[in-house]
Amino acid sequence: MAQDTPGGRLSPPKWLTAGMRPQPAAVPWAAVARAAAGLAAPLAVGLAAGRPAYGALASMGALSAVIGDTADAYRMRVFNIAVPQLFGAAGVALGTLVFGRDWTAVAVLTLVALVSGMISSIGSVASVSGLLLLLNAVVGAGLPMPHPWWKAPLLLLAGGAVVLLLTLFAWPLRGGVPERAAVAGSYREVAAFVRAAGTPEHDERRLAVTQSLNSSYDLLLAHRTRRHGRSPGLARLIARLNALMPVVEAASAAKLRPVARLGPLPEAYPAAVLALADAVERGRTAPAPGEDPAAFLDLPAPTGPSERALDQALRYAAAVGAEPGRADVPDRLGSPAAPGERARRAARAALLSGASWRYGLRLALCIGLAQVLVSVLPVPRSYWVALTVTFVLKPDFGSVFSRAVLRAFGTALGLVIAIPVLAEVPRGWWDVPTVAVLATLIPAFSAKGYAFQTAAITPVILLLSDLLNHQGFALVLPRLYDSLIGCGIALLAGYLCWPESWHTRIGDRLADAVADASAYVALAFAAAPGRDQPSRPRRRRRLYRDLSAVRSEFQRALTEPPPVGTRAAAWWPLVIAVERVVEATTATRVRVEHGVPAPPPQEVAAIAADLAALAEALRTGRPLPAPAEGPAAAHGAADDVLGPLRREVRAACATASPVLG
């Protein structure tokens, strides 16, 4: 539905146009250079050998590697590039074997789509692997490949290997730098969070800290599953990241300082966090051996419980930095499971999960329909229809509806770029610099959004596929038609026909998060200070991660058309309110640990019960009962330690009441 602008003109709704605005992002110049060299070099070798089709296939493999190179750490980049490349090679081999066999191809590609969809639920690398498995199977079944059947897989792997080698070129010189940079970046985000205590920017900085910690923990955990106990450098980084968590908790408590009486938080506190960040990034101890931690930090005398918490947390982080091998750092990551156990969990997740089967069946249905359609209708170069379906129907990559719209928009934009290339550039050696220039757009545009990534990839794929089938400028309009057909199939068979598209489970996810917040409140005040140290921070970290996932799911739902987008917009303030409840719980607990009297257990139980009632109301849709009034709150006591938490719970209930109605 169009919306009225202030000038009285009609404009498209925001949920429809949100992805068409480029996101602010710096140009990754190193990735730009790798993309240009990685795609152009195989094509040049193929032309020099008199086999341009071989060079085009190798460049397609390089293209997949460029798109998959999303990690920062070198070991993870090996994993992120190599594993999907192997699945892609298997896919093109299957596609080549059924090329020209219409109904056999329909059956095989439908089965491959089912497998691709199911393995995509395991994790991010599995998702990309499933994507390449299906994409390359579609390409192999739709384009003539060199014989025998094993040549195309080898050429794709060779192209991916070129990009992998370029990616790892600086590893001997920069090994460990991305990991240190990630942890140091988390320290700097925490410094900004400390500085924002008691200011309007506090909530925004807290969200940035959560995202940064999630990223750093994911990176280190992925390493530790293979290297824990064998890498002293990794153990030091884990210790330093774990030592940052008390600083985050103390910064949350600093929000409750009486600024009117005490004034702003001294700048020495964020400055101390920045000094620790510099030490982490440079791989140095902090303080230096023999240096007094107190002199290194230069902290003022604390004047209240929040400052005492910050002082203690920063000195602890400095001590861990000075003695990174110490064994008393709480393990907030949890011990990684053995490789065999992780493989069994992944297999169970793919085979027994209802979400895995639902997505696999949706993808298989859409690919099957696309292949049936191009088998019975005279659609030239029909593989593009199924390629479009595959790209669009990736719920773990974003909203299916918005991706269909953005795919059509990006393809049209990419065809505008491709038209002069296919019309004016002669085939042959001119293709090498042309591919190099077009390849630079892929990493530069990918950070701007999905539509812009599609616009950058489209002309490259068209040019490389033309080297295999020699259709030239005649490719342009059929590709646009095929993309529109593929988007239509994804919308009709993969979106509109599935109840979950219209009855999203975001409410259930939010109810689970509220129930977890209720349990966290009970845990935070159930034990004497210090007794729950191993479990409480780990519960808080898991809860914040879950809330981050809920936030991402809601943001994806906001790009859906009504009623899903409307419902997500109505509930969005409650997501923020629940995050504030969790932070208020942490802040109150920290203040109790540093001198504020502990709250009565019955008041804690009443707040936990209010949150449990809110969770139940979200699940059932029934009206929410009024929150209980605590004894201290009823008398307006100034020393009500639970007052900030109780206010946040009331705000969450007030936010939910109109929605539950």
N, C-alpha and C positions, 0 to 999 in steps of 0.2 A: 504494500500500500504506500502510495506517495505521501510525502509530508509537506506541510506548508512551511516555507521559509519566511523570515521576518519581512521580506519585501512582498509577500503574497504569492510568490511563485511556487509551483510544485517542484519537489526534489525527491529523488529515490530515498527509501528508508535507509537508515544508517547500517542496519544489519546486512543490507545488500551491497553497500559500497565500501564497507570498512576495509576490506582487503585490497581495494584498488588504489589506496593511498600508500605511497612508498614509505617504509619505515626508516627512521634515521639510523644509519649504520656506517661505520668507517669502511673504506675499501681495503680488503685484505690483500695487500700487494704481493706478498709471497705466494698466496694461493692463486692469484691472477697469473703470475709468472709460471707457476707449475702447470696450470691449465693450458696456457699457450704452448709451452714446450711439450707437455705430455700428449696433447692431441695432434700437434703438427708433426712431431718426429716420426711416429709410426706411419703416417700417411706419406711422408717424404721417403722413407725406406721402401714402402710398397711401390711408389712411383719409380724410384731408382731401379728396383728389381723388375720392373715391367708388370707388376701385379697390383694395380691400384685398388682392386676389390679387397685384396688381403690387407692393404694398408688401411682401408676404410673400416674393416672389421676390427683391426687392432685399435684404431682410434675410438671405435664404439666402446671397446673394453676400457680404454683410458677415460672416456666420458663417464662411465659408471663409477670408476674409482674417484674421479674428481668430485662427483656428486656425493659419494659416500665418505669423503675425507672431512669429517666433522669434529673429530676429537682433537685435543690439545697435546696430550702426552704421547710420546713416540710409540711406546708399547701398545697403547690402545689404538693408535692409528694403524699399526700393523694388523691388529685384530679387526678393526672396522672396515679396512679395505680388503684384506685377503679372504675373510670368510664369505662376504657377499659375492666376491668374484667367483669363488668355487661354485656357489649356488647358481650364479648366472651362467657359468660354463655348462653346468648340468642342464639348465633350462634350454639353452640354444641347441644342445645335442638332442634333446627330446623333440624340439620343434623341427629340427632338420630331418629327423627320421619320419615325421608325418607330413612333410611339405608336399602339397599337391594331392593329398588324400582327404578330401573335404570332410566326410563324416567321421573318419577316424581322427582327424585333427580336432573336430568339435569335441569328441569324447575325451581325448587326451588332454586338451587345454582346459576343459571343464574340471577334470580330475586334478590337474596341476594347480588350478585356481583354488580348489578346496584345500589342498595341502598348503599352498602359499598363505591363504587366509588364516589357517589354524596355527601355523608356526609363527605368524606375525604377532600373536598374543604373548609370546614368551618374553620379549624384550626388544630394545631398540635395534641391536645388531640383527636379531632374528627377523625383525620387521623389514629391514632393508634387504636382508637375504631373501625373504619371501617375495619381496617386490621384484628383485632382479631375476629370481627363478621364473616368475610368471612373465615379466617383460621380455626376457630373452627367448623364452619358449614361444611367445607370440611372434617375435621377430623371425625366429628360425622357421616357424610354420608359414610365414607370410612373404618372406624374401628368399630368392634363390641363393643358396650357400655353396661354397666350394666343396667338391667331393675329394676324398671320402668324408663321412659325417664328422670325424674327429678333428678336422682342420679348423672349423669355425670355433669350437671351444678353445683350442690352443691359441688361436689368434686373439681372441678376447682376453684370455689370461695373459698373453704377452703384452697387450696394451695396458692392462691393469698393472702389470709388473713395472712398466716404465714409470707410471705415476707413483707407485709405491717406492721405487728407488729414488725418485726425485724428492719425495716426501721425507725419506730417511737420510737424505744426503748430509744434513747437519747434525744427525744424532750424536756422533762422536764428540762434537764440540758443545752441544746443548743438552746432553742427557741429564734429566732431572730438572731442567730449567722450567718447563711447563708446570710440573707438580709444585715446585716452590712458588712459582708465580701465582698459582691458584690459591694456595694457602695464604700467601702474603696479601692477595686481593681480598680474601675473607677478613683478614686483620684490618685492612683499610676500610672495608665496609663497616666493620664494627666500630672503628674510630669515628666514622661519620655518624653512626647510630648513637654513640656516647655523646657526641657534640650536639645532637638534635634532641637530647633529653629535655622534656618540658616545653618543646617548641611545636608549632603546627606540622613540622616535617617529620615528627617522630614516627608516625605510622608508615609513611613512605619509606623511611630508612629501615624500619623493621622488616618490611617486605623484601627490600634489597638484601639485607643480611640473611634472611631465610633462603633466598634463591642462591646466594653465593655459597652458603654452607652446604646446601644440597649438592651443588656442583662439585665442591671440594671433596665432600665425603664420598660421592659417587666415584670420583676419579681415584681416590686412595683405596676405596674398598675394592674397585675393579682390579687394582694392582695387587692388593693383599691376597685376593683369592688364589693367586699363583705364586706370590713371593714372600708371604708373611713368614718371619723367622729367618729369612736368608738375606734381607736387605736392611742394613743398619740405617741407611739414609731414609728409607721409607718409614721405618719405625720412628725415627726422629720427627718426621713430618706429621705422622699420626699423633704422636705425643703433643706436638705443638698445636695441632688443630683441636685435640681434645681439651687442652689447657685453655683454649679460647672460650669454651662454653660457659664457665663461670663468669667471664667478663660480659658475655651477652646477657646472662641472667641479672647481673648487677646493673647493667645499663637499663634493663627494663624497670628495675626498682628505682633507678634515678629519676624516672618519669614522675614518681610520687613525691619528690622533694618539695618542700614549701619554698618555692622560688621567691615569693614576696618577702620572706623572712631571711633566707640564706643567700639570695642572689643566684645568678646563673652558675652552672657547674664549672669549676675551674678548668681552664684550657689545658692544664697539665695532664689531665686524664686522657683526653683523646690524643694528645701529643705523645704520651707514653705508649699507647697502642700503635701509633705510627712508627715509633722507634723500634718496637718489636717486629712490625711488618717489614721494615728495612732489613733487619737482621735475618729474618726468615728468607727473604728473597735473595740475599747475598750468600746464604748458606753458612752464616756465622752464628756463634753462640751469642746469647744476649742475657746478661752482660758478658763481656769478655772474661776469660779465665783470670781469676784473682780480683775482679772488679766487684765492688759492693752493689748488690741489686738496688738498694735504696738510692745510692748515688746515681745509678744508671737511669732510674725512673724519675727521680726528682719530683716526688709527689708531695702535696701539702698535707698538713695534719687533717684527718677526716673530722667532720663536724656533725655527722648523723649516721643512721644505719645504712643509707644508700651509699654514702661515700666510704664508709667502713667496708662495705661489700666490694666496691670498686677497688679500693686500696688492697684488700686481701687478694682479690682475683688477679690483679695486675702483678703483684709480687709473686704469686704462685706461677703465673705464666712466664715471668722472667726467670724464676728458678728452674722451671722445666726447660727453658731455652738455654740456660747455662749448663744444665746437666740432663741433656735429652735422653740419656739412657736409663734415667731413674725409673723404678718399677712401680711407683705408687700413683701413676696417672690413671684415673678410671677409664676403662675401655668402653667408649660409647658406641663403638661400631658393632661389637659382637663378633665372636669368632666365626670365620667363614667356614662353610661346610666343605667337605671333601669333594673333589671333582665328580666322582661317581654319584654322590648324593645330589649335587646340583643338576647333573644330567637327568636323574630320575625325577626331580621336581619339575624340570622343564618339560619332560615328556608328559607328566601328569597334568601340567598346566595346559598343554596343547590338546591332550586327548580327552580330559574329563571336564574341562571348563565349558559351561554353557555359552559364555561370551565367545569363546574360541570357535565353537561349532556354528553359532549364529553368524559370525563374520565370514567364516569359511563358506557357509552355504550361500550367503548373500553374494559373495564374490564369484562363486562357481555359477550361480544362476545368471548373473549379469554377463560373465564371459561366455557361458553357453549360449545365451540369447544373441550376443554380438556375433559369435561364430556362425550360428544358424542363419542369422540375417545376411551376413556377407556370403554365405554358401548358396543361398537361394536367390539373392539379388545381384545384379551385375555391378558390384562395387569394386572399382579398380584399387589396387594396393590396399586390400581390405584390412591388413594388420593394424592400421592406424586406429580403427574403431576400437578394437580390443585394447590397444595401448592406452587410449584415452580412458576407457573404463577402469583400467588398472590404476592409473595415476589418480583418478578422481575418487575411487571407492577405497580410500584408506582412512577409516575413522580415527585411527591412532595418530594420523597426521593432521587432523582438523575436521571441521564440519564438512560432511559430504555435500550438503547443499551449496555452501559457499565455495567449496573447491570446484564444483561443477561450473558455477558462474565465473569464478576466477580463471579456470582452465580455458573456457571459451574466450574470455577477454585476453588472456595471455597468448593463446594461440593466434588470435587475430593480430595482436601486436607483433608477435614473432614472424608472422607471414609478411607483415609490412617490411620487416628487416630482410626477410628471405627473398622477396620479389626482385629487388635490384641485383642481388647476388646470383640467383639462378638465371636471370635474364641477361646479365652483362658479363659475368666472369666466365671466361672460357675454361672448359674442363682440362685438367692437366696440372702442370706445376703451379699455376695460379691458385689452385685449390689450397696449397700449403699455407701461404701467408693469409689467405682468406679464413681458413679454419683457425689459424693462430689468433687472428684478431677477434673472430666470433667467440672463441673459447675464453678470452679474457672477460667477456661479459657474464659468463656463468657464475663464478664466485662473487663478482661485483654486484650482480643483480639478485643473487639468491638471498642475500641478507636483507633485501628490500621487501620481500614477501613472495608468496607462492605465485601470484600472477606474473611477477617480473622474472622469477626463475623460469617459468614456462616460456615467457617471451625470449629469454636468452637461449634456452635449450632447443627450441623448435627449429631455428634456422640451421643449427649444427646438425641435428638429426636429419633434416631434409637434405642437406648437402652430402652427408656421408651415405645416406640411403640411395641418393641419386647415383653415386659411384657404383652401387651394386645393381641398379635397375635401369639407369640411363633414360630417365623420363624428362629431366630438365624442368623448364618453366611450367610444364603441364602438371607438375606436382601441386602447385599452389592452391588452386580452388578445390580440388578433391580433398586435400588435407583439411581445409576448413570445414567442408561438408562432413567428412569423417569425424572430426572432433565434435561437431554439433550432434551427430548421431550418437557418438559414445557418451557425451554428457547427458543426452536424453535418456539413454538406457540406464545410466547410473542413477539418474533422478527418479525415473519411473519404477524400475525393478529393484534398485538398491536403496531407495530412500522412501518414496511415497507408499510402497506396498508393505512396509514393515512397521508394525505398531510401535516399536521402540523409537522410531523417528518422531512420532507425535506424542508419546508418553514417556519422555526421558526419565531416567532414574536419578537425576541430579538431586531430587528431594530425598531419596533414600541415602545417597552418599552424604548429604549434609546432615541427616539425622544420625548416621553412624558417627560423624565427627563430633556432633554435640554430645552423644552418649560417651564417647571417649573423653571429651572435656569434663564431663561429670565424674568419671572414674579418676581423672587426673586431679581434680579438686580434692577428692577423698584421699588419694595417695599423698598429695603434697603436704597435708597437715595431719596425717594419721600417725606418723612416727616422730620420735624425738629428733632434733637436728643431727644430721650425720648418719643416722642408721639406714636411711633409704638412698644414700648417695649413688650406688650403682644403678638402681632401677629408675629413680625419679628423673634424672637427666635423660636417660635413654627413652623413657616414656614421653617426655616433653619433645625430644628430637623427632620421634616417630609421629607424634601428634602434629607437630608443625609441618612435617613432610606430607602427612595425609591432608592437612588443610591446604597446603600448596597444590596438591593434586586436585582437590575439590575446586580451588580457585581456577585452575587451568580448565577444568571441565565446564565450569560455569562460563568462563570467557569464551570457550568454544560454542556453548549453547547460545550465547548472546548473538552469534552470527547466524543462527537458524531463524527461519521465518516463524510467525505466530502459528500455534500457541506456545511452542517451546521457547522461542526467544523472549516472548512477553513474560512467561513464567520465570525464566532465569533472571530477567531484569528486576522482577518484583522481589525475588529472593536474594539478589546480589548483596544488598545492605546487611542481610543476616550473616552472610559469609564473613564480612568484615567484622561484624559484632562478635562472632564466635572467636575470631582471632584475637580480638581485644580481651575477651574473657580469659583465654589461655595465658595471655601475657600478664594480665592483672593477677592471675593465680601465682605465676612465677615471681612477680614483683613482690607480692605479699609474703610469699614463703621466704624470699631472700631477706626481707626486712625482719621477719621473725628470727631468722638465723643470726641476725646481727643486732639484737637488742630489743626489738619490739615484743611486747608480751604476746604469747601464743593465744589464738582465738579459742573460745569454748568449743568442744567437739560438737555440741548440738547445733551451733550456728553453721559450722562447716557442713554438717549433714543436711541442714535445711537448704543450703545453696546447691549442694550436689543433687538434692531431690528436685529442686527447681529446674536444673539442667536436664535431669532424666525425664521430667514431665514435658519439657520442651521437645526433647528427642522423640518421645512417644507421640506427641501431637503432630510433629512433622511426618511421622510414618502413617498415622491414621487419618490426618486431616481434621481431627476434632478441635474445637475451640480450646485455647490454652487457659488453664486456671491461673489466677493471680499469684505472683511470686509471694513467698512467705516473708514476713517482716521479722528481721532478727531483733533480739532484745536491745542490743546497743543502738541499732538503727532507729528503733522506735523512740528512744529517748534523745536521739541526736547527739550522742556522745562524741566528743572531739577525738578521743583516743580509740575509736572504732577501727581496729586493724583490718577488718574485712569490709570496711565501707567502700573502698574503690572497687573491690571485686563484686560486691553486691550491686553497685551502681551499673557495672558493665552487664551483669546478668539481667537486671531489670531492663536495660536498654535493648538487650538481645530479645527478651520476651516481648517488649513493646514493638520492636521491629517485626517480629513474626506474627503478632496478633492480627494485623490487617490482612495478611496473606492467608492465614488460616480461617479467618472470618467466621 
